[in-house]
Amino acid sequence: MYEVELKVRAQHEPVRERLAELDADPKGMVEQIDTYYDHPVRDFAETDESFRIRRETDEDEETARVTYKGPLVEEASKTREEWETGVDDGETMAEILDELGFSPAATVEKIRERFEWKGYTVTLDNVVGLGEYVEVETESEAIEPAREGAIELLQELGLDPEEQIRTSYLGLLLAEDD
Amino acid sequence: MYEVELKVRAQHEPVRERLAELDADPKGMVEQIDTYYDHPVRDFAETDESFRIRRETDEDEETARVTYKGPLVEEASKTREEWETGVDDGETMAEILDELGFSPAATVEKIRERFEWKGYTVTLDNVVGLGEYVEVETESEAIEPAREGAIELLQELGLDPEEQIRTSYLGLLLAEDD
C-alpha cells in the first residue's frame, strides 16, 4: 500500500467553494498541536528521524498520540517507517519524556479541516506562523494512477500541482527560524 | 496521600482461605508482563530510576501502560515520583522505544489476584522465577494508622510483618542473576 500526498500553499476560501460544488463530504474540523522532541543524545536533524506527541481536540474530546518517523527508506516515493499509538494522557506522556531526557524542540499548531471525495482526502490546514495549505491524499496499491488522480483533483480545486511543497510543516517552520 | 505497602513471601492457599473467612471481596485475576527498559545512555541502576511497559491481560482484554519511576525522594516512606499513562498498543510502543534506542533489560511476569477488605487491597502475586508473594496495601492521609492497620491485616492473614520484603520483584530477579 502506497500513500500518495500532494501539498500546496493555497487560500482556503475558493477551495472550500470548489469542494462544495464537487459535493465533497465534510469530515469536520480539529485542532492539532504537535510537540516535536529532541533525543537525549541523537541529533534527529542529522539522522532524519522525528518523534512527537500530537494532541488533537475536536468539539467534545481531546486525544493524544505519539508518533515516531524513521529516515527515508526510499527517496522517490518519500517512504518512511512510521510507528504511532494513542496514549490516554498526553500531559503524563510529556512528563515521562521529560524525565527520560527528551526535550521539546518545536511545536506545530494548526486547525485541520477534512473532506472526502471519491477515495481522496482533501485537508485544509491553517498552520500557526505559516498560513493556509491544501493537501490531497490517497492510499493505493498502484502508485502512478493514484498520483495522476491526486494531480487531477488538485486541478479540479483550482490549484497548481507544479507548486507542490515537499517540506513538512516542521521543516518549513525551522527554515523560517534560520 | 501516602501509599502504604507491605509485601511478604507466602504460600497463597492458606491466605486465600483466611480471605474467604474474612469475607474479603475478590476483584479478579490478571496476567501482568512488565518489560523494563535500559535508557540509551543513562544507567538506571545507578540513577535509581525505572521505565517499563506493562501489558495486562484479564479474561477478555489486553491493556498496556508505560510507567516511569524516579529515584527515592524520601528514604523513610520510600516515596518516588511516578508517572503512568495507558497506551492503545503496547507492541507499537515497544517498537517506538526500540527505534529511540531503549532496549529491554528484564521482564517480570506474574499472575496477580486482588481482594478488597475494609479499605485495604490484598494482592496475591505468583511471579515467574520467584514464587508466591502477598501484598497488603492502602492509601491514607495519615501514614502511621494506615501502617498499623496493614500490619494487623497481615497478622489476620496468618503472616509475619517482620518478614517484610522491601525489594521490588525486578530487584529480586536481578539479584538472582548475580
Interface residues (C-beta under 8 A of the other chain):
Chain A: H39 P40 V41 R42 E49 F51 R65 V66 Y68 G70 E81 W83 E84 T85 G86 V87 D88 D89 T92 M93 E95 I96 E99 L100 G101
Chain B: H39 P40 V41 R42 E49 F51 R65 V66 Y68 G70 E81 W83 E84 T85 G86 V87 D88 D89 T92 M93 E95 I96 E99 L100 G101
